[in-house]
Amino acid sequence: MKRVIVFDLDGTLISTMEGFADIAADLIHKTFSTPLEKARQDYIDTSGIAFCNQLEVLFPNHEKNKSVSDEFERRKMIHFFDEKPHPKVIESLLQLKNNGLKLAISSNNYHHVVNEYADRHFEDLFDLALGYEKDFAKGDPHFGKICDVLRTNNDEMIFVADSLSDLRLAKKCNVEFIGVEGIFSTQDFRNIDQEVRVLKQLWDLPEYLQN
């Protein structure tokens, strides 16, 4: 029996990933001379972790990583809080809450940003909202906190997210995973796990769980 549904934020609950990819591609292209199309694909391929860590994967120990990360965070925040969740997403979350499930956010957007966004656009729908801080990120740190606060365990959680990194994290932490199509297709997810469940739209989740 599942008691807690854990959601990624960007690209899962809200449609921000395409815009983030555009910003990242522009910065990577201009700073590191990576061809624009490849820069965008590199961002997508490493998504699911904080952008500062993505840069360390792509350009280990590069002296410009911090300044590029800071500029990315500055630019992405210009319109971030104007991005509202789709009404069907809100309806789906309400349905899940009414079915007695606890809801949490696990994001690698910064912790204070995640909490402010949740306060502005999700009101009291989420029982817990977690974001990235040093030594506190998606995976065991977040899942452990969720277990402590909501008095649950990994077997009672489902992690719903849109990136391949999130799928790998869920498998590593022995948390059930459901993918959402967006920057990755169903086939992309199934190249990692042929049995993984993938939704076309997030608002298909309540019906899927009921069935």
Buried (B, 14 or more C-beta within 10 A) or exposed (E): EEBBBBBBBBBBBBBBBEBBBBBBBBBBBEBBEBEEEEBBBBBBBBBBBBBBBBBBEBBEEBEEBEEBBEBBBEBBEEEBEEEEBBEEBBEBBEBBBEEEBBBBBBBBBBBEBBBBBBEEBBEEBBBBBBBBEEEBBBBEBBBEBBBEEBEBBBEBBBBBBBBBBBBBBBBEBEBBBBBBBBBBEBEBBBEBBEEBBBBEEBBBBBEEBEE
